[in-house]
Amino acid sequence: MSCTRDFKSKNRTRGIFMISNVYLKINGQPIIAKSNETILKAAENHGIFIPRLCFMENIHEEGNCRVCSVKVNGSHQLKPACKTFVEENMDIITDDLEIYETVRMNLQLLSHKHQFECFNCSREDDCEFLELLRRYSVEDTLSHLYGDLGLPQYFSNSSGAISIDSAKCILCGRCVSACEHYTGLNILNYNHRGTETYVGPALFHALEDSGCIYCGKCIQSCPTGALREKDDIKKVEFALRDPSKTLIVQVAPSVRAALGEAFGLPIGTNVEGQMFKALKELGFDEIMDTNFTADLTILEEGTEFISRLKNNGPFPMFTSCSPGWVNYLELYEPELIPHVSSCKSPQQMAGALIKTYYADKLGLDPKNIVSVAIMPCVAKKQEAKRPDMGRDGYQDVDIVLTTRELARMIKRRKLDFPNLEPIKPFGLLASYTGAGNIFGATGGVMEAALRTVTEILEDRETPIDFKELRGNQDIKEATYMIQGKPIHVAVVHGGKAIQTFIEEMKTSKKTYHFVEVMGCTGGCINGGGQPIQHATVQEKVDIRSLRASVLYQIDAKESIRKSHLNPFVKALYADFLGHPNSHKSHELLHTHYEKRQAYQDVK
């Protein structure tokens, strides 16, 4: 028995009316559009280009930039295509000399506020703003009129996860709206007024003190490089050239499902083999797969859940592998801390094993190991620096790079990524099952856990696929009979859905035993560190499903699809950990959470 619910933002419409066909012309071409469509939507649906910069459908539709200006018959002034609805017999012009000059002037004004250092920008290859500047041949022709405005600049790089640089901001507002749309937290806002306006944490707070959960949706919404992950490439490049250091890298499951996009490959291309080859070419000494510790997480978390079932709670038990969710928990719902699994995330479990078990196997001093993690998530950077994520004066994970940062490293080395010969890593921490691989998709952790928990409790071979837990519905619920008892589970992803679910859980009489929570919509495959697609692509392509399909295809092809059957995980317990939830396991693989208060910088 299962049911799914979807809490999506409502499309903006022209009020309540019957949607009908509208006949109009765009650049002389007869067009049939829907009466609730804007000119921009109608044009794009028919392959007609209209420039756009601030617009993101259902997220930011304010028409701030006026880059989408068009001519409409009967009007004496240009109209913003993103805000003007189609009407019967409209005759629209999208490109003539007046429009071209107007759009170009708007872009010139925006560019004068923008600090150009494209050689050092994270968006060097996919900047929507730069793309338009080139298309409209924009030059620096305004400096002699205005001179150096000396505008105040806001730069924040202290959070360890996200950098904000107002010198690159064009005040489009997309990040402000995206934060509200995806999380409901309204962390970003416009500060000051007039020429001194900049976007940053509301009420001038530092980002690390603003209540931000570091989901990174603001970064993915930004058309420039004003918002980016904290760049740690230089740290890795220096470490690679230090002969006294051994670099061990781990890669999350979702990276292989998206990395190829940065090299022009179609969304939903599995580049696992090329990814491992690239890491070897970059110079990493050892390569492990975070999928291995995803399997390990299932043994630890599953055992914890079984213990709660036997001891009648506390319920529900929440997963703990998403740092965005852990941030949300500690900041906004600390009373739920006793309900959260004590398991570290697979990233941090891997880091702990690298600096202990694996270091011993390799005969290395942990202090001479540089542990690098490649992740789809910017919150992972902050997670690695949590005070309990290390021992004896060193961190378990030294450096976290996003998928985007890895792509930039590969490009800078001029590696022909799509044509690299695929390889697979080998070793004690590289083997994985299909269950470990689906961690990256929403519902994947729950499905992987149920594959193991049901089989252990039923003491028989149980079903592998729990397909009702898959898909992009914001909140999914299901009930399964285990040992003759109904076990109620739920899957939640995205800040707004988390808020909705917790509010309903507190006020309704519904009970849950196990809940998977991810800070990002779609799960890790849509993490804030993944390759950024143009706003038009984000609107028209189901990116989350295409990336998730890669993980499910890998899972389906694996000969072992249940985490507790991974022979290398079994060997790890026999050789080092003892058994799931053992004293050694708790020492290395488990953590604790604490209530945190935002706005501590307010005196």
Secondary structure, 3 states (H helix, E strand, C coil): CEEEECCCCCCCCCCCCCCCEEEEEECCEEEEEECCCEHHHHHHHCCCCCCCCCCECCCECCCCCCCCEEEECCCCCCEECCCCECCCCCEEECCCHHHHHHHHHHHHHHHHCCCCCHHHCCCCCCCHHHHHHHHCCCCCCCHHHHCCCCCCCCEECCCCCEEEEHHHCCCCCHHHHHHHHHHCCCCEEEECCHHHCEEEEHHHCCHHHCCCCCCCHHHHHCCCCCEEECCCHHHHHHHHCCCCCEEEEEECHHHHHCHHHHHCCCCCCCCHHHHHHHHHHHCCCEEEEHHHHHHHHHHHHHHHHHHHHHCCCCCCEECCCCHHHHHHHHHHCHHHHHHECCECCHHHHHHHHHHHHHHHHHCCCHHHEEEEEEECCCHHHHHHCCCCCEECCEECCCEEEEHHHHHHHHHHCCCCHHHCCCCCCCCCCCCCCHHHHHHHCCCHHHHHHHHHHHHHHHCCCCCCCCHHHCCCCCEEEEEEEECCEEEEEEEEECHHHHHHHHHHHHHCCCCCCEEEEECCCCCHHHCCCCCCCCHHHHHHCCHHHHHHHHHHHHHHHCCCCCHHHCHHHHHHHHHHHCCCCCHHHHHHHECCCCCCCCCCCCC
